[in-house]
Structure formats: C-alpha cells, structure tokens
Amino acid sequence: MIGFVETHLKNALDAEEIALARYHTYKAINTMEKSRPQFEDCACDYAKKHLKESLENLKLATRVSSLEGTRILLRRALDGALAGEEALDLHDELHDSPYDSDVLAMNSMQKGPSAPLLADPDNQRRIEEQIDASLQAYKASLADVVNGVPCSEALVFVQRIYDHCERQLLREDLTQAKRYYNYRTKELTEEALRQLQGCP
C-alpha cells in the first residue's frame, strides 16, 4: 500500500499543473483509505501515527489553491509515508529478532556526540544566507496554506511544523546548519501561527 501511495505522491510532485497534482493526490488518498483497516489493525503505533499524518496532509493538499502550496503538503505527506514504511520495517525486524525488544532498544540507544561548531565565521554566514534563501519558498508556501486552507485545518498543520522544529532544537546532535535551519523555520512558522490565532 505504501509503495502505491509513494508512486502517486511522486507523480503529484512532478506534475506541472495543479489539476494533475490533485488527480494523483486523490489517487493516493483513495489508496490509503482503502487500506485504512489494515494499518488500523497494525500493532505498530509509530507507523500508524506517521500514516495518519500523511493522510491528513494529503487531504489538506487538495484544498490549497497554488501548485507550490500543494507541493509543500505533498512533500510532508511523502515524508510521513516514508517514515511509516521505515517504522513498519523496523517493527518487523524486532519481531524477527532473537532478542527481546526491550533489551534491543536499550542496547541500541546511544547518545550521539554533539556536532562541532564551525570554526570559520564567514563560512557559517554563507551557510546561513543559503538557508535563508531556501526558506523563501517555504515562507511563500506557508502563506498559501494560511490563506488557502480552512483556518482550523491550517492551524493543525502549522502547529505540527512548529512542534517538530521545537523537538529538533532540543537535540544535542544537530549540526550548526541544521540548528539554524530549524530555528529560522520555527520563526517563520510562529508568524503563521499568530495569523491563525482565533480560529473557530
């Protein structure tokens, strides 16, 4: 099921017209809805969570009026589907493992080393400028979501991105570039949250 969803999502992302992107998006939604009983019965809660978020993003994507706004939701849906697939694979591996899953989890947990700070401030500044430039498309897409998606649904979506950035910033193994990326994404998303305050 996930393989079919990923194919439809990749076709939707490659589409140059919003009507074609929506066509493939609806195909992905129908595939997930038909398979819903299977993944509801799955004992892997982590996979279910990602697949549910993926489906929510797909439904939101059908309501956005611009192609770029649709694509940001499709990319998030694809990320969710891939994360769900990875969680299912890991779940299967744990079942096939000769070790108890709790023991395996304890033995495989290790704290990554903190990323070294970049010594060259000019290089760091260039990286930050590149990140800021790349986030302009995100900012525009976020505006499309705020203005083109029903307020309560847009609020759920934007809040999810904000929460994700906050969780990332708590990680000790982030590189300086990734930390800056999440910090700036959080700032932009916070502004969108302010605009959505007071949703019914």
Disulfide bonds with the S-S distance in Angstrom:
Cys151-Cys199 1.74
